[in-house]
Amino acid sequence: MRNIMYRDAILEALDEEMARDENVFVMGEDVGTIGGNFKCTAGLLEKYGDLRVKDTPISESGFVGLGIGAAITGLRPVVELMFGDFMMVAIDQICNQAAKITYMSGGQVRVPMVIRMPIGGGRSSAAQHSQSFYAWAAHCPGLKVVVPSTAAEAKGLLKTAIRDNNPVLFFEHKMLYTEKFDLTSDEDYTIPFGQARIVNEGDDITIVATSMMLVKTEKVVKKLKQEGINVELIDPRTLVPFDKETIIKSVEKTGKLLIIDEGHKSYGISGEITMKIMDDIFYSLDAPVKRLGTADVPLPFSPALEFPLIPDEKDIEKAIREMI
């Protein structure tokens, strides 16, 4: 057992996969010289050289397109976007090219690439650097969508993503990068896509929480457990593919479901999860499904205005108490 920062788990995964497979390379803005904006690629340039760790111009559409071309020719690029918001700059390359080439070629062409990007608020980075766009990605068939919540998940899921033969969008919450988590193994391990993790077992209410919201919710769950309130907490880990069976089984036991996601509340992941499982859980519900999410406004720069818009531990605890 060791205690490791989220960003260092990502770095370990990249390092191990680059050592394992010479076709894996990393590129993005500042990934080489300064080791990435959030230090997830620190030291890789010195270890693997500038042919495998490429600093790029400020042109997301350009270097995402370059990644697609490299993947088609047999390489395994890991492309880093400095902020997840910049996915929109390359949305044509991602959704109209990377996601569709395998289908349009009848399976003759593969696009084994990973696009990593930080998401979420909490740093007062304002409206264009604080968003969580994984719902957009999940809406586009052909992309796999990953939202790791801990260092262990980040490492195991990233290694799986790099070895996958399809384009994977890998969303990392920027407030998790310097958080420390227990990592139980130094060995090479992967986490399969489409398998949710039961973080805590309980029979009073089921909560599905993503990314940073999972970390916040786990703290609340531990507090409530001291009062005899037992929450079944589930981390979906991947949104595409999605493990609905684990959630259905849980709700059949608890009769209540709360979904907590930092994306904007409307037209997002929380609503989609609800509808994916509604046919299976309807007669097990003792109360309507509830959800928490970020308010439907662009996130402001001011911390005093930003923080109340994003669910915090008090909001989570209040929602749980109201439901039970």
Secondary structure, DSSP 8 states (H G I E B T S, - for coil): -EEEEHHHHHHHHHHHHHHH-TTEEEEETTSSSSS-TTSSSTTHHHHH-TTTEEE--S-HHHHHHHHHHHHHTT-EEEEE-SSGGGGGGGHIIIIIIITTHHHHTTTS-----EEEEEE--SS---TTSS---HHHHHTSTT-EEE---SHHHHHHHHHHHHH-SS-EEEEEETTTTT-EEEE---S-----TT--EEEE--SSEEEEE-HHHHHHHHHHHHHHHTTT--EEEEE--EEES--HHHHHHHHHHHS-EEEEEEEESTTSHHHHHHHHHHHHHGGG-SS--EEEEE-SS---SSHHHHGGGS--HHHHHHHHHHH-
